[in-house]
Amino acid sequence: MPPVPAVLASSEPAVQKLYRALLLFCRELGPFSVEEKKTSVHLVRNSAFAGVHPRRKHLVFTVKSDSAIDNDRIFKSEQVSKSRWHHEIKLIDPTDLDKELLGWLRDGYNISD
C-alpha cells in the first residue's frame, strides 16, 4: 500500500483511503510517478496529467485535457493554454472512480508523454 503523503495528514481516514484507491485505479493507465508538492500531489507521466488537492472530507481532483469537457461532475474548468484545459472534480467515495473518470484520465495521460 502506498504511503499517505504529508499533505493528506489532516484529511479524514476515509479520504486517505480514497487517495490510496485512486493511485491503484490509475495503475491501469500505465507507469507514472507521484510528486508531492506543498499543498497537493501530482500524478506524472513525463508531465503532470492529474493533481490531487486534499481537503478534510474529500479530494479535489484536477484532470488535464486537450479540450473542454461538459459534464455535471466537473465543477470548475479552466483553459490554461490554447490546447490545454484543467478540469476539477470532487471525489468523495471510491464509487467516484469509474469508467468515465478513467476515460478522462487516459486522455490526460496520453497528452502528457
Secondary structure as a PSIPRED ss2 file (coil, helix, strand):
# PSIPRED VFORMAT (PSIPRED V4.0)

   1 M C   1.000  0.000  0.000
   2 P C   1.000  0.000  0.000
   3 P C   1.000  0.000  0.000
   4 V C   1.000  0.000  0.000
   5 P C   1.000  0.000  0.000
   6 A H   0.000  1.000  0.000
   7 V H   0.000  1.000  0.000
   8 L H   0.000  1.000  0.000
   9 A C   1.000  0.000  0.000
  10 S C   1.000  0.000  0.000
  11 S C   1.000  0.000  0.000
  12 E C   1.000  0.000  0.000
  13 P H   0.000  1.000  0.000
  14 A H   0.000  1.000  0.000
  15 V H   0.000  1.000  0.000
  16 Q H   0.000  1.000  0.000
  17 K H   0.000  1.000  0.000
  18 L H   0.000  1.000  0.000
  19 Y H   0.000  1.000  0.000
  20 R H   0.000  1.000  0.000
  21 A H   0.000  1.000  0.000
  22 L H   0.000  1.000  0.000
  23 L H   0.000  1.000  0.000
  24 L H   0.000  1.000  0.000
  25 F H   0.000  1.000  0.000
  26 C H   0.000  1.000  0.000
  27 R H   0.000  1.000  0.000
  28 E H   0.000  1.000  0.000
  29 L H   0.000  1.000  0.000
  30 G C   1.000  0.000  0.000
  31 P C   1.000  0.000  0.000
  32 F C   1.000  0.000  0.000
  33 S E   0.000  0.000  1.000
  34 V E   0.000  0.000  1.000
  35 E E   0.000  0.000  1.000
  36 E E   0.000  0.000  1.000
  37 K C   1.000  0.000  0.000
  38 K C   1.000  0.000  0.000
  39 T C   1.000  0.000  0.000
  40 S C   1.000  0.000  0.000
  41 V E   0.000  0.000  1.000
  42 H E   0.000  0.000  1.000
  43 L E   0.000  0.000  1.000
  44 V E   0.000  0.000  1.000
  45 R C   1.000  0.000  0.000
  46 N C   1.000  0.000  0.000
  47 S C   1.000  0.000  0.000
  48 A E   0.000  0.000  1.000
  49 F E   0.000  0.000  1.000
  50 A E   0.000  0.000  1.000
  51 G E   0.000  0.000  1.000
  52 V E   0.000  0.000  1.000
  53 H E   0.000  0.000  1.000
  54 P E   0.000  0.000  1.000
  55 R C   1.000  0.000  0.000
  56 R C   1.000  0.000  0.000
  57 K C   1.000  0.000  0.000
  58 H C   1.000  0.000  0.000
  59 L E   0.000  0.000  1.000
  60 V E   0.000  0.000  1.000
  61 F E   0.000  0.000  1.000
  62 T E   0.000  0.000  1.000
  63 V E   0.000  0.000  1.000
  64 K E   0.000  0.000  1.000
  65 S E   0.000  0.000  1.000
  66 D C   1.000  0.000  0.000
  67 S C   1.000  0.000  0.000
  68 A C   1.000  0.000  0.000
  69 I C   1.000  0.000  0.000
  70 D C   1.000  0.000  0.000
  71 N C   1.000  0.000  0.000
  72 D C   1.000  0.000  0.000
  73 R C   1.000  0.000  0.000
  74 I E   0.000  0.000  1.000
  75 F E   0.000  0.000  1.000
  76 K E   0.000  0.000  1.000
  77 S E   0.000  0.000  1.000
  78 E E   0.000  0.000  1.000
  79 Q E   0.000  0.000  1.000
  80 V E   0.000  0.000  1.000
  81 S E   0.000  0.000  1.000
  82 K C   1.000  0.000  0.000
  83 S C   1.000  0.000  0.000
  84 R E   0.000  0.000  1.000
  85 W E   0.000  0.000  1.000
  86 H E   0.000  0.000  1.000
  87 H E   0.000  0.000  1.000
  88 E E   0.000  0.000  1.000
  89 I E   0.000  0.000  1.000
  90 K E   0.000  0.000  1.000
  91 L E   0.000  0.000  1.000
  92 I C   1.000  0.000  0.000
  93 D C   1.000  0.000  0.000
  94 P H   0.000  1.000  0.000
  95 T H   0.000  1.000  0.000
  96 D H   0.000  1.000  0.000
  97 L C   1.000  0.000  0.000
  98 D C   1.000  0.000  0.000
  99 K H   0.000  1.000  0.000
 100 E H   0.000  1.000  0.000
 101 L H   0.000  1.000  0.000
 102 L H   0.000  1.000  0.000
 103 G H   0.000  1.000  0.000
 104 W H   0.000  1.000  0.000
 105 L H   0.000  1.000  0.000
 106 R H   0.000  1.000  0.000
 107 D H   0.000  1.000  0.000
 108 G H   0.000  1.000  0.000
 109 Y H   0.000  1.000  0.000
 110 N H   0.000  1.000  0.000
 111 I C   1.000  0.000  0.000
 112 S C   1.000  0.000  0.000
 113 D C   1.000  0.000  0.000
